[in-house]
Amino acid sequence: MAESGSAGREKRGMKKLWRFGGGVKLSGHKTVSDPAKVQRAPLPKRLYLPLRQHIGAPAEPVVEVGSYVYKGQVLAVSSAFVSAPVHAPSSGTVIAIEKHTMPHQSGIAEECAVIETDGADRWHPDIAPLPRPGLLSADELRARIREAGIVGLGGAVFPSAAKLKPPRAIDTLILNGVECEPYITCDDALMRSRPEEIVRGLLLVQRVVESAECIIAVEDNKPEAIARMRDAVEKLRASGVGGSDAIEVVAVPTRFPAGGEKQLIKVLTGKEVPQGGLPYEIGIVCLNVGTTAAVYDAVYEGRPLVARIMTVTGPQIRQPANFEVLIGTPVQDMLDAAGGVVSDAHTLIMGGPMMGTRLPHGQVPVVKASNCILVENAALADRQPAMPCIRCGTCATVCPINLLPQQLYWHARGKAYDKLDRHHLADCIECGCCAVVCPSRIPLVQYFRYAKTEKAAQEARDAFADQSRVRMQLREARLARLAREQEERKAKRKAARLGKKKTKVPIDQAGPATREMAGEAREVVA
């Protein structure tokens, strides 16, 4: 099922490619959902819009309960640099701003704007194609991307406007069409259905970051998508569109997790992102194909990010397919659109079988990061009991980050957080390669996720304790200072009283009665 990778270099076509360490070969199951066509999902009765669908500061609502909103109208905004606004995916009435279950296996709830749709799906009257988008400056393009609420649609959901303002020059812009998780075909479907829009969006981003080189990376198991993307590039090149000469479509080997940002950069350029660093530090920016398609919509059509293509698939869904779905649509609505589930013995996963997240129920909403709903057999989703670790080292062989998963496992079990730091737990991308090859069936990724959560909670508790200790020390120092000042004031007042008693008043400064008595005394003495 899986085999390890090796460091090295290979040549395919015109582009020299490298290999990242580790990784596994997986059964793709890509034909389960047909990527050749995209269906439009039915309009749901209600939409649940989380106010934070991105990394960074949450957006604050600018509408009230009872407000009528148009499709594309702003619902929430934020002034923070790392943040993104949220827009109404359809027209209707805001019936609540309340906490609702999020797509997370813990069932955590976050603030959401709830819209009851009116069925008209009316766009806001101010939303229209922008005149002459080719004349927009880099700053104007970046502002437009921010206003449209665009985030990374490959799963990272980092606000794109912030990502496209790196603090150093960018040499290479990479467009990630490597969909390495089994079952997921939404990017494949997007590249087949909207290749020219993807490339035009890439050219807009290229103007923003001013990169000299653009690479569109697609796995070699997607020949139709590769052909469509190359045809789109050639068409724009023949039309004389500026920047298209710098674009190259590259087929990369199918190996999980080749779609990971750091792994893809290694494959395409041979460069490695520094440990704990970001791609811009080596002059690279990497975006998902869905992100550049959203950039095209924002700049050429004037439309914010309110919908995305998503795969609904798995052995327990009747009619697997790719859908264009509105953000905020309940997952259950998507299951119904795909013909419903085969049986009640199923498990819902947001994402793929390797890095996806189990859902508590079908009423959680589709968010900007949602690329797939996998309906898995419950019996397969529930792992068999784990056996003791035999220290075979297979997990270390397949780790694409060159970590030592077995050591992380032992330290995670022992809650040795300082040792987890020394073994770089934070660099784990939770790809699941280690777990899929483990002969003892140990759910390693679950241990690592738990350890990260506990470590963060412990650090928060330690930080709170440190702050409390500092506040107590400051309070004690302040009280001691006040006590000293009070003692000093008392001492000064006492010294002042004693000084008044001992002071002799000169006779020429005394009052008349005193001077008369002093004169009489001198006469008696005489």
N, C-alpha and C positions, 0 to 999 in steps of 0.2 A: 504493500500500500504506500509505503513511504521509503525514500532513500535520501541519503545525505548529499549535500552539495559540496563543492570544493572550490577553493580560491583559484582563480585562473583567468584566462582570457580566451575569447573565441571570436570568430569573424563571420558575420552573416550579411550578405549583400555588400553595400557600400559602407556600412557603419560598423566600426569595431566595437564589440561588446565585451563586457567583463562578467564574471560570475560573483555573486555574493556568497559568503559562507553559509553553510546550513541550508535549511529549507527542505520541503518534502514535495513529492509528486502525489497529487490527489485525483480521485475520480471527479470529473467536472460536473456531471449531471446538467450540462448546459442546454441540452435539447428538451428538457422537461418543459420549460417555458419558451415558446417560440419567439426569438428576438427579431424576427423578420417584420413584425408589425406591432404597433402600439395601440391599445384600446383606450378610449376615454372613459374614466370611471364615472358612474352616476353621481349627480349632485346630492350630497347628504342633507338630511333635515337639519342637523346641527353640526357646527364646526367648533373645535376646542383648540384655541390658539395659545400655547404657552408663551409667556412674555419673555422667556429666555430660551432661545433655540440656538444658542451660540456660546462660544467661549467668551468670557468677559462679563461686564456689568449687565444686569438685567435691564430691559426696557421698561419705562414707566408709562402706564396707560394715559392716553389723551382723549379717550371717549368715556362716556358714562353709560350706566345701565339705562336702557330705553332708547339709546341713540340709534338712528338708522344709518347704516354705512353702505357705501358702494364697494364694489370689487376693486381692489387696489388701493383703497383708502388707508391712511396710516392709522394704526390702532395704538401703537406704543413707540416711544422714542427714548434715546439716551444721549447725553452729551459726552459720555466717556469715549476715549479714543478706540478702545477695544470693546466694541459693542455693535449692535445692528438693530434697526427698527423692525417692527412687525406690522404686516399689512393684512387687510381683510381679503381672504381668498374668494369671497363671493358677496353678493349684496344681501342684506338682511338686517335684523335688529339685534343689538347687543342685549342679551337677556340676563347676563351675569358676568361678574368679574370675581372669580373665586378659585379656590384650589381644586385641582383635578389630577387624577392619577397620570403619571408620566410613563413613557416607555422604558421602564427600569424594573428589573426583577424584584426589587425590594418593595415595589408598589408605592414609592415616594410620590407625594403630591406637591405640585407647584402652582403658582398663580397663573390662571388662564382667562382669556376673554372668550366667552361663549356666544356664538352668533347663531341665531335661528334664521336659516336662509329663506328667502321669499320665492325662490324658483326662477326669478328673472335673470340672475347672474349678470347684472348690469355693471359695466365698468364705470369708474368715476369719470365725469365729463372732462376733467383736466388731463386725463391720461390719453396721450396720442403720440404717434411717431415723432421723434425729434428731427427738426430740420437740419440738414447738412451735418450729420454726426462726425464726418471726416475732418471737420475743422475744429473740433473740440481739443483743448489743450490737455496735457496729462493731468493737471490738477482738476480740470472740469470733468474728465472721465472718472477720476478717482472719486470725486464728490457724487457723481451719478451712481456709481457702483455702491457707495455707502447708502445713499438715499433709497436705493432699491432693495436694501436688506440682504444683499448677497453674501453668503458664507460658503466655506468649503463644502461641497456636496459629496465629497468622497468619504465623509465620516468625521473629519476633524472639526468641522463647523467653526473654523477660525474666521472672523470677519475679514472678507477679502480686501476691503479698502485699507485696513491696517496692514495686511500682508503685502499689499502692493505699494507700500511706502518703506522699503528697506533702508537701513542706515548706510548702505554701501552700494557700489555699482554692481549691476547684475550682468553676467556674461551669458548665461544660458537659461532659457525659459522652457520648462518641461510640461507638457500636457499629458496627464496620466489617464490613459484608456485601458490600463492593465487591470482587468477585473478577475483577480486570482481566486476569490472565494468560490467554492462549489455552489451550484444552483443559481447564483445571481447573474442576470443578463441585462440589467437595465441600462448600463453604459453601452453595451453592445447594441441594444435596440436604439439608443439615442444616436450613436455614430452611424447606424444604417439609415435612420429616418431624417436626421438634421445635420449632415456632414458640413455643408457650407456655412451654416450658422455657427457651428463650433469653431471652424477655422476663422471666420470673420471676428468672432469674439476673441480668439487667440491673438489676432492682429491688433485689436484694441488694447489688450493687456500688454502686448509687446511695446506699443507706443508709451504706455505708462511707465514700464520698468526700463525701457530703452536697451533691451537685450540684443546682442548681435546674432544669437543663434536660437532657433526654436525647434524643439523636438517633440513630435507627437508619438507617444509610445503605445503600442497595442500588442496584446499577446498573440503569438503566432497561431493560436487555435481559433482565431476570429478572422478568417480570410475575407469574408464579405465586408466586414467593417474596415479592414485595412484597405481594400480596393476602393470603397466609397470615400474614405478620407484622402487617399492619394488622388482620386479623380477630382475631389473638391479643391485640393491644393493646386493641381494642374490647371483647373478651370480659372481660378483666380489669378494664377501666374500668367496665363494666356491673355487675361483681360487687363494685365498691367497693374494689378492692385499692389500698392506699395507694401514691402515687407514680406511678400509671399515667397520671394527667392530664398529667404533665410529659413524656410520651414522644411523639415524632413520628417517623413513618416517612417518609423522604425518598428519592425516586428521583433518582439523580445521573446525569449524562451518561456514556455509555460511551466512555472514552478512557484509554488506557494512559499513565502508571501512576496512575490516579485512586485506586487502592487503597493507595498509599503514604501513610503516616501524615501527613506534612507536606502532601502534595497534597490529601488528603481534608479536612484542617482548613481549608485555603485555600478549597476549594470550598464547604464548609458555613458557614463563619463569616466569611470574608474576612480572617482574621487569618493572620499568618505567624510560624512558629516562628523564633526568633532563630538566626542562623548558629552552629552548634555547640551550640545549646541544646536543650531538651526541651519537650514540649507543656505540662507543668505550669507552666512559667514564664509562660504566657499564660492560665493557669486552665483547661486542658483535659486530660482523660484520654481516651485512645482504646484500645479493646479489640476483639478479634476476636469474631465471633459464636460460634465454637467455644469460646472462653475462658469466656464467660458460661454456655454450656450445661454446661461442666465445673464451674463454680461451683454451678449448680443441683444437679448430681449430688452434689457434695461436701456441700452443706448440707442438701438435702431428702432425699437417699438415703443419705448417709453414705459415699459411694464415692469413693475417690481416682481420680486420672487414670491409667488403665491401658489405655485404648483411644481411638481417634479415627476419624472418617470420612476416607477417603482415596480419591482418584480414580486408577484404573489405566486408562490411555488411550493413544492414539497410533495412527498408521497401521500399526504393526507388531504390534499386539496383536489377538487374534482376537475377544474379547468384552469390549470396554471397559465399565466399570461403576464405581459407587461402592460401597465396602466399609466396613463397620465392622470395623476391624482392631486386634488387640492390639499394643501397643507392644512392640518387640523381635522381631516376626515377620520372618524373612528375606524380602527382596524377591523372591527366586525363588519362594517359596510364593505370593506375591500374583500373580505372572505365571501360575503354574499355575492359580490360582483364576479368572483371567480368560481361561482357555482356551489359554494358552500364546502364544508368539510366532509370527508368520507365517514368518519365516526367520531364519537365523543372522546375516544382514546387518543388524543393528540396533544401536542405541546406547541405553543406559539413562540417563535423566535424572531426578534427584530434584527435583521442582518443575516449573515451566513452561519453555517454550522460550526465554523472555527472561532470566529470572533463576535458572533451575535449575542444578543441579550434576551433571556427568557422574559416573556411578558406575563404579568399576573392574570390578565383577562383581555377580552377583545374590545373593551371600551376605551383603551388608551388611544391617543391621537397619533396620526402620522405627522412627523416633524420634518424639518429641513434635512436632518441627518438620515432619514429613513430611506434606505435603498432597496430593502427586501423584507417581505414577511414570509418566513419559512414555516410551513405547517408540518411538523415532524411527528413520527410515530412516538407515542408516549413511552412505549417499552424500550425504544432505541435511545430516546433522549435521556432516560434514567440510566445512568451508568451502573454496571455491576460493582459489587463491593471491591474497594481497592485492597491490594495486597501490599505487604511490606516492601519498601524500596530495596532492591538488590545491588544498588550502586553499579549498574552496568555502564553508565555513562552515555547511553544512546541519546538522552535528552540534550546533552551538551554538544553532541555531534550535529544535531539538526538545528540548534538555536541560531537564527540569523543575526543575532546581536553579539554572538560569542560570549554568552553568559554561562554560568554553571547552575542550571536549574535544580540539580539535586541538592546543592549546597543552599540555595535559596529556599528550597522546600524544608530542609531541616531547621534553618534559622527562622522561617515563617512559623513553623510548628512551635518552636521554643520562644517565639516573640522576642528574639534577639535583634532588636531594631538597629543597634549600632553595627552589627555584623551584616545586616541586610544592606546598609548603606555602603559598607566596604565591598560588597559583592554587586553593587549597582542595580538594585531592584528597580529604581526609578527608570532605568533604560529599557526595561522589559516592555515590549509592545503588545503583550498578551495575544500573540498570534495563535497559540495552541499547538505549535509543532511538537513541543516537548511532550504534551499530553497525548497526542495522537500516536506517538511511537513508544510510549511507556509500556513495557511488558507487564507491569504490575497494575496498570489501569488507574494510576493515581491522578486525580483531577488537579494537576499542578497549577493550571491557570487560576482555578478557584482559590487555591492557597495564596497565590501571588496577589490576586485582587483583594482578598480579605486582609492580607498583610499590609498592602498599600493603604487600605481604608483605616485599619487599626493604627498604623504608623502615623497617618495624618491626624487621627483623633488624639493620639498620644502627644504628638508635637503641639497640637492645639491646647491640650491640657497643660503641657509644660510651659508653653508661652503664656497661658493665663496665670499659671502659678508664679512665673517669673514677674509678670506685670503686677500681680498682687503683692509679691514680696517687695518689689521696688516701691509700690505705693505705700506699703507699711513702713518701709525704711524712711521714705520721704516724710510720712506723717510723724514718725517718731523724732526725726531730725527737726521738723517744724515745731513740735511740742517742746522739745528740749531747748530750741532757740527762744521760744516764747517764755519758757520758764527762766532762762538766763536773763532775758531782757527784763522780766518782772523783778527778779532778784536785784538786778542792777538798779532799777528804778527805786526799789525799797531802800537799797544802800545809799543812794544819792539823797533820798528824802531824809533818812536818818542822819546822814552826815550834815545835811543842811540845818536840821534842828539842833544838833550838837554845836554846830558852828555859831549859830545865833546866840546860844547861851554863853559861850566862852568869849565872844567878841566884846571888847571894851570900847564904849563910845567916847570919843574926845570931848573934853569939857566945853570947848567952843561950839560943838555941834549939838550939845544937850539943850533941853528946853529951859525956860526961864526959872521954873521952880527948882530945878536941879542946880542951876548956876547960883541961885540965892542960898541954897542949903550948903553948897560947897564954900561960899564966901564966909558964912557964919562959922563953919567948921574951921576955916583958916584963922578967924579972929580968936576963937577959943584956944586954939593951939598957941597962938602968939601970946 
